[in-house]
Amino acid sequence: KSWRLQALVKRAYNDVYQQRRYVCGLESVAGAMSALQRTWSADHRLDEAKKSLERDCVDKTMSSYKKRVLDLASAINKTLGAEVLQTQDKMLNIQLIDEPVSDVPFLLDQVKSIKKLKSSHDKDRAIAKLTGWTDPGKDGFYAALASVPKSPNLVLPVSLESDPARYINPTVSGDRYHSSHWISSQRSVFELYDSSVVVRFEGLKSSAKYKLRVGWGGGSGEVQLSANKKSILQKYMSATSSTKEYSVPQSETKGGTLELECQQKPGVGGSGRSCYISEMWLTVESEESVIV
């Protein structure tokens, strides 16, 4: 048998297996979040969320797909010559077959940790913080920039067809996840060399004073963040994995549209990768800060 054909069949079965795991994970997370936002007692909400997250996503059909992938990987390794195998991953990515593809592991860890808190008050506060991660508040905006499908706030300078290598358009980074945080915080967009990451928010209130929170994903080089190509929110500084807040001048938001642009210093060599950004929250500052 041709190992090339076997590799294509293995990829097809693995794609179906992962897609079904992903869909089931989304359903489990949706059920858990729905339970956590109910008006039941904290313990009841946590118990129902745990049930949703612990549902078994692997049925007989999915088990057969996984077995087929494993069998094909074994067959490929037996038919490959040493000249090919020495340049390949001998595990053929099998060690990653059950890597997390949804927020189920993270949420389950959080639910178990919150359950251990002693008081109902502390549990209620922890649940509110967990379920409110993406909530920017009244008249605010939230963007998971590396989401699939593409975030509506992420601006693509050119069509994907004309930039298949992503030298101009932002690229997505993050293909292995752990249970310490939301997947949205572990996936980032980044730019190459002298291109930039541009994020646009529309429909802002002209009377509001906004604050920006950015989830930076690290990277190399020094980056700058500007608003509407006029106001510098962050001067060139070393990129680090952190969440930072910036006060946005009202002169940049009163027109109803805010365009944020991240750039690294022009002409920098190396890998060229920079401006790693995972999430953005654009929130209205406290009532006392709103100009009426």
C-alpha positions as CSV (number, residue, x, y, z in Angstrom):
1,K,0.0,0.0,0.0
2,S,1.1,3.6,-0.6
3,W,2.0,5.4,2.6
4,R,1.1,8.6,0.9
5,L,-2.5,7.5,0.4
6,Q,-2.6,6.1,3.9
7,A,-1.4,9.5,5.2
8,L,-4.3,11.3,3.4
9,V,-6.9,8.8,4.7
10,K,-5.4,9.2,8.2
11,R,-5.7,13.0,7.9
12,A,-9.3,12.7,6.8
13,Y,-10.3,10.4,9.8
14,N,-8.4,12.6,12.2
15,D,-10.1,15.8,10.9
16,V,-13.6,14.3,11.4
17,Y,-12.6,13.0,14.9
18,Q,-11.3,16.5,16.0
19,Q,-14.2,18.3,14.5
20,R,-16.7,16.2,16.4
21,R,-14.7,16.6,19.6
22,Y,-14.7,20.4,19.0
23,V,-18.5,20.6,18.5
24,C,-19.2,18.4,21.5
25,G,-16.9,20.6,23.6
26,L,-18.7,23.7,22.5
27,E,-22.0,22.2,23.5
28,S,-20.6,21.2,26.9
29,V,-19.2,24.7,27.5
30,A,-22.5,26.3,26.4
31,G,-24.4,24.0,28.8
32,A,-22.1,24.8,31.7
33,M,-22.1,28.6,31.1
34,S,-25.9,28.5,31.0
35,A,-26.1,26.6,34.3
36,L,-23.6,29.0,35.9
37,Q,-25.7,32.0,34.9
38,R,-29.0,30.7,36.4
39,T,-30.5,32.0,39.6
40,W,-30.0,28.8,41.5
41,S,-27.8,28.5,44.6
42,A,-24.1,28.6,43.9
43,D,-23.6,24.9,44.7
44,H,-26.5,23.8,42.4
45,R,-25.1,25.9,39.5
46,L,-21.7,24.4,40.0
47,D,-23.0,20.9,40.1
48,E,-25.0,21.3,36.9
49,A,-22.1,22.9,35.2
50,K,-19.8,20.0,36.2
51,K,-22.3,17.5,34.8
52,S,-22.3,19.3,31.4
53,L,-18.5,19.5,31.3
54,E,-18.0,15.8,32.3
55,R,-20.3,14.5,29.5
56,D,-18.6,11.8,27.4
57,C,-18.0,13.2,23.9
58,V,-16.5,10.0,22.5
59,D,-19.3,7.7,21.3
60,K,-18.8,4.4,19.4
61,T,-18.5,6.2,16.1
62,M,-15.9,8.6,17.4
63,S,-14.0,5.7,19.0
64,S,-13.9,3.9,15.6
65,Y,-12.5,7.1,14.0
66,K,-9.8,7.3,16.6
67,K,-8.9,3.6,16.2
68,R,-8.7,4.0,12.4
69,V,-6.3,6.9,12.9
70,L,-4.1,4.9,15.2
71,D,-4.1,1.9,12.9
72,L,-3.2,4.0,9.9
73,A,-0.4,5.7,11.8
74,S,1.0,2.3,12.7
75,A,0.7,1.1,9.1
76,I,2.5,4.2,7.8
77,N,5.4,3.7,10.2
78,K,5.8,0.1,9.0
79,T,5.8,1.0,5.3
80,L,8.0,4.1,5.4
81,G,11.6,3.9,4.5
82,A,14.3,5.2,6.8
83,E,15.1,8.0,4.4
84,V,11.6,9.4,5.0
85,L,11.0,8.4,8.6
86,Q,14.2,10.1,9.8
87,T,12.9,13.5,8.8
88,Q,9.4,13.0,10.2
89,D,7.7,12.9,13.6
90,K,7.7,9.2,14.2
91,M,4.6,9.5,16.3
92,L,2.8,11.2,13.4
93,N,1.2,13.7,15.9
94,I,-0.6,10.8,17.6
95,Q,0.6,12.2,21.0
96,L,-1.6,15.2,20.3
97,I,-4.8,13.4,19.2
98,D,-6.6,14.1,22.5
99,E,-5.2,17.6,23.1
100,P,-7.8,20.1,24.3
101,V,-9.7,21.7,21.5
102,S,-12.3,23.6,23.7
103,D,-12.5,25.3,27.0
104,V,-13.9,22.2,28.8
105,P,-10.7,21.4,30.7
106,F,-10.3,25.0,31.9
107,L,-13.9,25.4,32.9
108,L,-13.9,22.1,34.7
109,D,-10.8,23.0,36.7
110,Q,-12.5,26.4,37.6
111,V,-15.8,24.8,38.6
112,K,-14.0,22.3,40.9
113,S,-11.8,25.1,42.5
114,I,-14.9,27.4,43.1
115,K,-16.8,24.4,44.7
116,K,-14.0,24.2,47.3
117,L,-14.6,27.8,48.5
118,K,-16.2,28.0,51.9
119,S,-18.9,30.7,51.6
120,S,-21.7,31.1,49.1
121,H,-20.7,34.7,48.8
122,D,-17.2,33.8,47.7
123,K,-18.6,31.2,45.3
124,D,-21.1,33.8,43.8
125,R,-18.3,36.3,43.2
126,A,-16.0,33.7,41.6
127,I,-18.8,32.5,39.3
128,A,-19.6,36.0,38.3
129,K,-15.9,36.7,37.5
130,L,-15.7,33.5,35.5
131,T,-18.9,34.0,33.4
132,G,-18.1,37.7,32.9
133,W,-14.7,37.2,31.3
134,T,-15.9,38.5,27.8
135,D,-18.4,41.0,29.2
136,P,-17.2,44.6,28.5
137,G,-20.1,46.2,30.3
138,K,-22.7,48.6,29.0
139,D,-21.8,50.2,25.7
140,G,-18.5,48.3,25.6
141,F,-16.9,45.9,23.2
142,Y,-15.0,42.7,23.4
143,A,-12.9,41.0,20.6
144,A,-11.2,37.6,20.6
145,L,-8.8,38.4,17.7
146,A,-7.7,34.9,16.9
147,S,-11.2,33.4,17.0
148,V,-12.6,31.0,14.4
149,P,-14.3,32.2,12.3
150,K,-12.4,35.5,12.1
151,S,-13.1,38.2,14.5
152,P,-15.3,40.9,12.9
153,N,-13.0,43.6,14.5
154,L,-9.8,42.3,12.9
155,V,-9.0,44.3,9.8
156,L,-7.4,42.4,6.8
157,P,-5.5,44.9,4.6
158,V,-5.7,42.6,1.6
159,S,-7.8,39.6,0.6
160,L,-6.7,36.1,1.8
161,E,-6.4,34.9,-1.8
162,S,-3.8,37.6,-2.7
163,D,-1.8,36.9,0.5
164,P,-1.7,33.1,1.0
165,A,1.6,33.3,3.0
166,R,0.2,36.0,5.3
167,Y,3.1,38.5,4.8
168,I,0.6,41.3,4.9
169,N,-2.5,40.0,6.8
170,P,-2.2,39.0,10.4
171,T,-1.5,35.4,11.2
172,V,-2.9,33.2,14.0
173,S,-0.7,31.7,16.6
174,G,-1.5,29.1,19.3
175,D,-2.1,25.4,18.5
176,R,-1.6,23.7,21.9
177,Y,-3.7,24.6,24.9
178,H,-3.6,24.1,28.6
179,S,-6.2,24.3,31.3
180,S,-4.9,27.4,33.1
181,H,-7.0,29.8,31.1
182,W,-9.5,30.4,28.3
183,I,-8.4,29.3,24.9
184,S,-9.1,32.8,23.6
185,S,-6.3,34.0,25.8
186,Q,-3.9,31.4,24.5
187,R,-4.5,32.2,20.8
188,S,-3.1,35.4,19.3
189,V,-2.8,37.2,16.0
190,F,0.6,38.6,15.0
191,E,2.2,40.5,12.2
192,L,5.3,40.0,10.1
193,Y,8.1,42.6,9.7
194,D,6.7,46.0,8.6
195,S,3.0,45.1,8.4
196,S,0.7,45.7,11.3
197,V,-2.2,44.4,13.3
198,V,-5.3,46.6,12.9
199,V,-8.4,46.3,15.0
200,R,-11.6,48.4,14.4
201,F,-14.5,49.2,16.7
202,E,-17.6,50.9,15.4
203,G,-20.7,52.3,17.0
204,L,-19.0,54.0,20.0
205,K,-20.9,56.5,22.0
206,S,-19.7,60.0,21.3
207,S,-20.3,61.1,24.9
208,A,-18.4,58.3,26.5
209,K,-14.9,58.1,27.8
210,Y,-13.4,54.7,26.9
211,K,-10.7,52.6,28.5
212,L,-8.8,49.9,26.5
213,R,-7.6,46.6,27.9
214,V,-5.3,44.5,25.8
215,G,-4.2,40.9,26.2
216,W,-0.7,40.8,24.9
217,G,0.7,37.4,23.8
218,G,4.4,38.1,24.1
219,G,6.7,37.8,21.0
220,S,9.9,39.6,20.2
221,G,11.0,43.1,19.4
222,E,9.4,46.4,20.5
223,V,5.9,47.3,19.6
224,Q,3.8,50.5,19.5
225,L,0.0,50.9,19.8
226,S,-1.8,53.8,18.3
227,A,-5.3,55.1,17.9
228,N,-6.6,56.3,14.5
229,K,-3.0,56.8,13.4
230,K,-2.8,59.9,15.7
231,S,-2.7,59.2,19.4
232,I,0.0,56.9,20.7
233,L,-1.4,54.7,23.5
234,Q,1.9,52.9,24.0
235,K,5.3,53.9,22.8
236,Y,7.7,51.3,21.5
237,M,8.4,48.9,24.3
238,S,9.4,45.2,24.6
239,A,6.6,42.8,24.0
240,T,5.6,40.7,27.0
241,S,2.8,38.3,27.8
242,S,0.6,40.5,30.0
243,T,-2.7,42.4,30.1
244,K,-2.4,46.1,30.1
245,E,-4.9,49.0,30.3
246,Y,-4.8,52.3,28.3
247,S,-6.9,55.4,28.6
248,V,-8.2,56.3,25.1
249,P,-8.5,60.1,24.3
250,Q,-12.1,61.0,23.8
251,S,-11.1,62.9,20.7
252,E,-10.4,59.5,19.1
253,T,-13.8,57.9,20.0
254,K,-16.3,60.8,19.7
255,G,-16.7,60.1,15.9
256,G,-18.0,56.6,16.7
257,T,-15.1,54.6,15.3
258,L,-11.8,53.6,16.8
259,E,-9.1,52.0,14.8
260,L,-6.2,50.6,16.8
261,E,-2.9,49.7,15.1
262,C,0.0,47.7,16.5
263,Q,3.4,48.0,14.8
264,Q,6.9,46.9,15.5
265,K,9.9,49.1,14.7
266,P,10.4,49.3,11.0
267,G,13.3,47.3,9.4
268,V,13.7,44.9,12.3
269,G,15.1,41.5,11.2
270,G,15.0,38.1,12.9
271,S,11.8,36.1,12.6
272,G,9.8,39.3,12.0
273,R,7.0,38.2,14.2
274,S,5.6,40.7,16.6
275,C,2.4,42.4,17.9
276,Y,1.0,39.2,19.4
277,I,-2.5,40.1,20.7
278,S,-5.1,37.7,22.0
279,E,-8.0,39.8,23.3
280,M,-9.3,43.4,23.6
281,W,-11.9,44.9,25.8
282,L,-13.1,48.5,25.1
283,T,-15.1,49.6,28.1
284,V,-16.8,52.8,29.2
285,E,-15.0,54.3,32.3
286,S,-16.8,55.0,35.5
287,E,-19.9,57.2,35.4
288,E,-18.0,60.1,36.8
289,S,-15.7,60.0,33.7
290,V,-18.4,60.2,31.1
291,I,-18.9,63.6,29.6
292,V,-22.5,64.5,29.1
